[in-house]
């Protein structure tokens, strides 16, 4: 039986094996992986391996002054990880280490892409139990020849998944009133706002409602209360400010209610997020990227975790970008990376995506 994700039982020796991709070498990804690796709690949660250019990771270790030794491996179980030893599946261009900090560079985009593809394939093969991705840069990815909007779409393509969503998850704690935390799932994602409105559909809203319901049911062991954002100001004011609520969102909510979900909406987003913060909802379905991101990041920028829903594998990530303005200065915050690893370990421990994980309860 799946264990609720929030269960704090010590995982013990049979901890999940988790790949940490380095992301864009010009950004803060390598140094937040190096910084998190040095934390002993990471090794209590999981057996990590790094994926990306080994020389870039060595530079990041030197920057963080952790003293860890980066060991290049050919298979996930070849070398035992510890705070002092970083097994690394090295991949990417040979000259990835030559990319300048903060530069948009095709070599960096190639390195980030190869790392996430390698880690995802290992997860699909059952050789690792989850992957945690450091941020990539969309322009660098495109310069390398990969026309994806980001990690979410790459992974959905690799997994052959059509019904997926990006979710930001903030675990329990201040300022949230819910002991299960708060999940925000997005109907549209990495697209221009003009296009996002055109891409809204009743079916897509319902798909995201189902994904939010499934995830938070696993987190808390009971179906969540889901608040659904309106698209327009004041919920459209009866059609005065737009009719998407009546034509698209409300019919999807009614279908979700008929399936047994606990849903309220569409509701004006400015007050809905306050109600969610105060514990009235465990999940929120937002209509577009910034509608969900801004509110959740204000509530807990450095504790928020990006989780891809709908995949047959477990994938989490930090809730921030490459932060080129901070890259390779030793000042990058590692809190979101730590939380991403913790959540990935819990999801893998519970057995996500319909397949049992290596670490059973």
C-alpha positions as CSV (number, residue, x, y, z in Angstrom):
1,X,0.0,0.0,0.0
2,X,1.4,3.4,-0.9
3,X,2.6,5.5,2.0
4,X,1.5,9.1,2.2
5,X,4.2,11.4,0.9
6,X,4.3,13.5,4.1
7,X,5.1,10.4,6.3
8,X,8.3,11.2,8.2
9,X,9.3,7.6,8.8
10,X,13.1,7.2,8.4
11,X,13.7,5.6,5.0
12,X,16.4,3.3,6.3
13,X,19.1,1.5,4.2
14,X,16.9,0.8,1.2
15,X,16.6,4.4,0.2
16,X,15.7,5.4,-3.4
17,X,18.4,6.0,-6.0
18,X,18.0,9.5,-7.4
19,X,19.8,11.2,-10.3
20,X,20.6,14.9,-9.9
21,X,21.1,16.6,-13.2
22,X,23.4,19.6,-13.3
23,X,21.3,21.8,-15.6
24,X,22.9,24.6,-17.6
25,X,26.6,24.9,-16.8
26,X,26.5,28.7,-17.1
27,X,23.8,28.9,-14.4
28,X,23.6,28.0,-10.7
29,X,22.6,24.4,-11.3
30,X,26.1,22.8,-10.7
31,X,26.8,24.8,-7.6
32,X,23.4,24.1,-5.9
33,X,23.9,20.4,-6.7
34,X,27.3,20.5,-5.1
35,X,26.0,22.5,-2.1
36,X,23.1,20.2,-1.5
37,X,25.3,17.1,-1.8
38,X,27.3,18.2,1.2
39,X,24.2,18.1,3.4
40,X,24.0,14.9,5.4
41,X,20.2,14.8,5.3
42,X,20.3,14.3,1.5
43,X,22.2,11.0,2.1
44,X,19.6,10.0,4.7
45,X,16.8,10.5,2.2
46,X,18.3,8.8,-0.9
47,X,21.4,7.4,-2.7
48,X,22.1,10.3,-5.1
49,X,24.2,10.3,-8.3
50,X,25.1,13.3,-10.4
51,X,24.4,13.5,-14.1
52,X,26.2,16.1,-16.3
53,X,29.7,17.2,-17.2
54,X,32.1,15.9,-14.5
55,X,34.6,18.8,-14.9
56,X,31.8,21.4,-14.5
57,X,30.8,19.6,-11.3
58,X,34.4,19.6,-10.0
59,X,34.5,23.3,-10.5
60,X,31.3,23.7,-8.6
61,X,32.7,21.6,-5.7
62,X,35.8,23.8,-5.6
63,X,33.6,26.9,-5.6
64,X,31.5,25.5,-2.7
65,X,34.7,24.2,-0.9
66,X,33.0,21.0,0.2
67,X,36.0,18.8,-0.5
68,X,34.0,16.1,-2.2
69,X,35.6,13.9,-4.8
70,X,33.8,13.6,-8.1
71,X,34.2,10.1,-9.5
72,X,33.1,9.3,-13.1
73,X,31.0,6.2,-13.3
74,X,29.4,4.2,-16.1
75,X,26.4,2.8,-14.2
76,X,24.2,4.1,-11.4
77,X,25.3,1.5,-8.8
78,X,29.0,1.5,-9.6
79,X,30.2,3.7,-6.7
80,X,28.5,4.3,-3.3
81,X,27.7,8.0,-2.8
82,X,28.5,9.9,0.4
83,X,29.0,13.6,1.4
84,X,32.6,13.1,0.4
85,X,32.1,11.1,-2.8
86,X,30.0,12.2,-5.8
87,X,29.5,9.4,-8.4
88,X,28.9,11.2,-11.7
89,X,27.5,9.9,-15.0
90,X,29.4,12.4,-17.1
91,X,27.8,13.6,-20.4
92,X,27.6,16.6,-22.6
93,X,30.1,18.3,-24.9
94,X,33.8,17.9,-24.0
95,X,34.2,21.7,-23.9
96,X,31.1,22.4,-21.7
97,X,33.5,23.5,-18.9
98,X,34.6,26.4,-21.2
99,X,31.2,28.0,-21.1
100,X,31.3,31.4,-19.4
101,X,29.2,32.0,-16.3
102,X,25.9,33.7,-17.3
103,X,26.4,33.1,-21.0
104,X,23.7,31.8,-23.3
105,X,25.6,29.1,-25.1
106,X,24.6,26.2,-27.3
107,X,27.2,24.0,-25.5
108,X,25.4,24.6,-22.2
109,X,22.1,23.8,-23.8
110,X,23.5,20.6,-25.2
111,X,24.9,19.6,-21.8
112,X,21.6,20.3,-20.0
113,X,19.6,18.3,-22.6
114,X,21.9,15.3,-22.6
115,X,21.8,15.1,-18.8
116,X,18.0,15.1,-18.5
117,X,17.6,12.6,-21.4
118,X,20.2,10.2,-19.8
119,X,18.5,10.5,-16.4
120,X,15.0,10.0,-17.8
121,X,16.0,6.9,-19.7
122,X,17.6,5.4,-16.6
123,X,14.3,6.1,-14.7
124,X,12.2,4.5,-17.5
125,X,14.5,1.5,-17.4
126,X,14.0,1.2,-13.6
127,X,17.7,1.8,-12.9
128,X,17.0,4.8,-10.8
129,X,13.9,5.7,-8.8
130,X,13.6,9.4,-9.5
131,X,15.3,12.4,-11.1
132,X,15.8,15.9,-9.7
133,X,16.7,18.5,-12.3
134,X,18.7,21.7,-11.9
135,X,17.5,24.5,-14.1
136,X,18.2,24.8,-17.8
137,X,18.0,27.9,-20.0
138,X,15.4,27.8,-22.7
139,X,17.4,30.0,-25.1
140,X,20.5,27.9,-24.8
141,X,18.4,24.8,-25.3
142,X,17.0,26.2,-28.5
143,X,20.5,27.2,-29.7
144,X,21.5,23.6,-29.3
145,X,18.7,22.6,-31.7
146,X,16.0,21.4,-29.3
147,X,12.7,23.4,-29.7
148,X,11.2,22.5,-26.3
149,X,9.8,25.1,-24.0
150,X,11.5,23.4,-21.0
151,X,12.1,20.3,-18.9
152,X,8.4,19.4,-18.6
153,X,7.8,19.1,-22.3
154,X,11.1,17.2,-22.9
155,X,10.1,14.6,-20.3
156,X,6.6,14.3,-21.5
157,X,8.0,13.6,-25.0
158,X,10.5,11.0,-23.8
159,X,7.9,9.3,-21.7
160,X,5.2,9.4,-24.5
161,X,2.8,11.2,-22.2
162,X,0.1,13.4,-23.5
163,X,-1.7,14.2,-20.3
164,X,0.8,16.0,-18.0
165,X,1.1,19.1,-16.0
166,X,3.6,21.3,-14.2
167,X,2.9,21.7,-10.5
168,X,4.5,23.9,-7.9
169,X,4.3,22.3,-4.5
170,X,4.9,24.0,-1.2
171,X,5.2,21.6,1.7
172,X,3.5,22.2,5.1
173,X,4.8,25.0,7.3
174,X,4.5,28.7,7.6
175,X,2.7,30.6,6.2
176,X,0.3,27.8,5.0
177,X,-2.7,26.7,7.1
178,X,-3.0,23.2,5.6
179,X,-1.0,20.4,7.1
180,X,-0.7,18.8,3.7
181,X,0.9,21.9,2.1
182,X,-0.3,23.5,-1.1
183,X,-0.1,22.3,-4.8
184,X,-0.7,24.7,-7.7
185,X,-1.3,22.9,-11.1
186,X,-1.2,24.9,-14.4
187,X,-3.5,24.3,-17.3
188,X,-1.3,26.1,-19.8
189,X,2.4,26.6,-19.2
190,X,5.3,27.9,-21.3
191,X,3.6,29.8,-23.9
192,X,2.8,33.5,-24.7
193,X,-0.2,34.8,-22.7
194,X,-2.1,35.6,-25.9
195,X,-1.7,31.9,-26.9
196,X,-2.4,30.6,-23.4
197,X,-5.9,32.0,-23.5
198,X,-6.6,30.5,-26.9
199,X,-5.3,27.1,-25.7
200,X,-7.7,26.9,-22.7
201,X,-10.2,24.1,-23.1
202,X,-12.7,22.3,-21.0
203,X,-10.9,19.0,-21.5
204,X,-7.5,20.5,-20.5
205,X,-8.9,22.0,-17.3
206,X,-10.4,18.6,-16.4
207,X,-7.1,16.8,-17.1
208,X,-5.4,19.2,-14.7
209,X,-8.1,18.7,-12.1
210,X,-7.6,15.0,-12.2
211,X,-3.8,15.3,-11.9
212,X,-4.1,17.6,-8.9
213,X,-6.6,15.3,-7.2
214,X,-4.4,12.3,-7.7
215,X,-1.2,13.9,-6.4
216,X,-2.7,15.5,-3.3
217,X,-4.7,12.3,-2.5
218,X,-1.3,10.5,-2.4
219,X,0.2,13.3,-0.3
220,X,-2.4,13.4,2.4
221,X,-4.2,10.0,2.1
222,X,-7.5,11.7,1.3
223,X,-9.0,13.6,-1.6
224,X,-8.0,17.3,-1.5
225,X,-10.1,20.4,-1.6
226,X,-9.3,22.0,-5.0
227,X,-9.9,25.7,-5.7
228,X,-10.1,26.6,-9.4
229,X,-8.9,30.0,-10.6
230,X,-11.0,32.2,-12.8
231,X,-9.2,33.5,-15.9
232,X,-10.7,37.0,-15.9
233,X,-10.8,39.8,-13.3
234,X,-13.5,39.3,-10.7
235,X,-14.3,35.9,-12.3
236,X,-15.6,37.7,-15.4
237,X,-18.4,39.5,-13.6
238,X,-21.1,37.5,-15.2
239,X,-19.6,37.9,-18.7
240,X,-18.8,41.6,-18.5
241,X,-15.0,41.0,-18.4
242,X,-15.0,37.7,-20.4
243,X,-17.0,34.5,-20.7
244,X,-14.3,31.8,-20.4
245,X,-15.5,31.0,-16.9
246,X,-19.0,30.2,-18.2
247,X,-17.9,28.5,-21.4
248,X,-14.8,26.6,-20.4
249,X,-13.9,26.5,-16.7
250,X,-17.3,25.9,-15.1
251,X,-18.2,22.9,-17.3
252,X,-14.9,21.3,-16.5
253,X,-15.5,21.8,-12.8
254,X,-19.0,20.3,-13.1
255,X,-17.5,17.2,-14.8
256,X,-14.9,16.9,-12.0
257,X,-17.6,17.2,-9.4
258,X,-19.5,14.3,-11.1
259,X,-16.3,12.2,-10.8
260,X,-16.3,12.7,-7.1
261,X,-13.7,15.4,-6.8
262,X,-14.0,18.1,-4.1
263,X,-13.8,21.3,-6.2
264,X,-14.9,24.9,-5.8
265,X,-14.7,27.5,-8.6
266,X,-14.0,29.2,-10.8
267,X,-13.1,31.8,-8.2
268,X,-11.3,35.2,-8.5
269,X,-7.6,34.4,-8.1
270,X,-6.7,37.3,-5.8
271,X,-9.0,36.0,-3.0
272,X,-8.6,32.3,-3.9
273,X,-4.9,32.3,-3.2
274,X,-5.5,33.9,0.2
275,X,-8.0,31.3,1.1
276,X,-5.6,28.6,-0.1
277,X,-2.8,30.1,2.1
278,X,-5.1,30.0,5.1
279,X,-5.9,26.3,4.6
280,X,-9.2,26.2,2.8
281,X,-7.7,24.3,-0.2
282,X,-4.9,21.8,-0.5
283,X,-4.7,22.3,-4.3
284,X,-5.3,25.1,-6.8
285,X,-5.7,24.8,-10.6
286,X,-4.4,28.0,-12.3
287,X,-5.1,28.8,-15.9
288,X,-1.7,30.1,-16.9
289,X,2.0,30.2,-15.8
290,X,2.2,33.4,-13.9
291,X,-1.2,33.1,-12.3
292,X,0.1,30.2,-10.3
293,X,3.8,30.9,-10.0
294,X,3.7,34.4,-8.6
295,X,1.4,33.6,-5.7
296,X,3.2,30.4,-4.7
297,X,6.6,31.9,-4.9
298,X,5.5,34.8,-2.7
299,X,4.4,32.2,-0.2
300,X,7.7,30.3,-0.2
301,X,10.2,30.9,-3.0
302,X,13.0,28.8,-1.5
303,X,10.8,25.9,-0.3
304,X,8.8,25.5,-3.4
305,X,9.3,22.4,-5.6
306,X,8.4,21.8,-9.3
307,X,6.8,18.4,-9.8
308,X,5.9,17.0,-13.2
309,X,2.5,15.2,-13.0
310,X,1.3,12.5,-15.3
311,X,4.7,10.9,-16.1
312,X,5.5,7.2,-15.4
313,X,8.6,8.3,-13.6
314,X,9.2,10.6,-10.6
315,X,10.6,14.0,-11.5
316,X,11.0,17.1,-9.3
317,X,13.0,20.3,-9.7
318,X,13.8,23.6,-8.1
319,X,11.2,26.3,-8.5
320,X,13.6,28.9,-9.9
321,X,15.7,29.4,-13.0
322,X,19.3,29.5,-14.0
323,X,19.9,32.8,-12.1
324,X,22.7,34.0,-14.4
325,X,23.1,37.1,-12.3
326,X,24.2,34.9,-9.3
327,X,26.0,32.1,-11.2
328,X,29.4,30.9,-10.1
329,X,29.6,33.4,-7.2
330,X,29.0,30.9,-4.4
331,X,25.9,32.8,-3.3
332,X,23.1,30.6,-4.8
333,X,20.4,29.5,-2.4
334,X,20.1,25.6,-2.1
335,X,16.8,25.5,-0.2
336,X,14.7,24.6,-3.2
337,X,17.1,21.9,-4.3
338,X,17.1,20.3,-0.9
339,X,13.3,20.3,-0.9
340,X,13.2,18.9,-4.4
341,X,15.4,16.0,-3.4
342,X,13.3,15.4,-0.3
343,X,10.0,15.4,-2.2
344,X,11.5,13.1,-4.9
345,X,12.6,10.7,-2.3
346,X,9.2,10.6,-0.7
347,X,7.5,10.1,-4.0
348,X,9.9,7.3,-5.0
349,X,9.5,5.8,-1.5
350,X,5.7,5.7,-2.0
351,X,5.9,4.1,-5.4
352,X,4.8,6.7,-8.0
353,X,3.5,6.4,-11.5
354,X,2.0,3.0,-11.0
355,X,5.3,1.1,-10.6
356,X,6.8,0.0,-7.3
357,X,10.0,1.9,-6.4
358,X,13.2,0.3,-5.2
359,X,12.5,1.6,-1.8
360,X,9.3,0.0,-0.5
361,X,7.6,1.0,2.7
